[in-house]
């Protein structure tokens, strides 16, 4: 879990340094939308 957190922080820092905040915000939004179907499927199975 700690490695995942460190990797996420490092990658967001790299994206911020190279592309800027708008790209980081769009990527975060796309990732959040991609997680929604997984949550719905997981809730239906229970």
C-alpha positions in Angstrom: 0.0 0.0 0.0 2.8 2.4 0.8 4.5 1.7 -2.5 1.3 2.5 -4.4 1.0 5.8 -2.5 4.6 6.7 -3.1 4.2 5.9 -6.8 1.0 7.9 -7.2 2.6 10.9 -5.5 5.7 10.7 -7.7 3.7 10.3 -10.9 1.4 13.2 -10.1 4.5 15.3 -9.4 6.0 14.3 -12.7 2.8 15.1 -14.6 2.5 18.4 -12.8 6.1 19.3 -13.7 5.8 18.4 -17.4 2.2 19.0 -18.4 0.7 21.2 -15.8 -2.4 21.2 -13.6 -5.1 20.9 -16.3 -3.7 17.6 -17.6 -3.4 16.3 -14.0 -7.0 17.3 -13.3 -8.4 15.7 -16.5 -6.5 12.5 -15.8 -7.8 12.4 -12.3 -11.3 12.9 -13.5 -11.0 10.2 -16.1 -9.7 7.8 -13.6 -12.6 8.6 -11.2 -15.1 8.0 -14.0 -13.4 4.7 -14.9 -13.7 3.5 -11.3 -17.5 4.0 -11.1 -18.5 0.9 -13.2 -16.2 -1.3 -11.1 -17.9 -0.1 -7.9 -21.4 -0.7 -9.4 -20.4 -4.2 -10.6 -19.0 -5.0 -7.2 -22.1 -3.8 -5.4 -24.4 -5.9 -7.7 -22.5 -9.1 -6.9 -23.2 -8.8 -3.2 
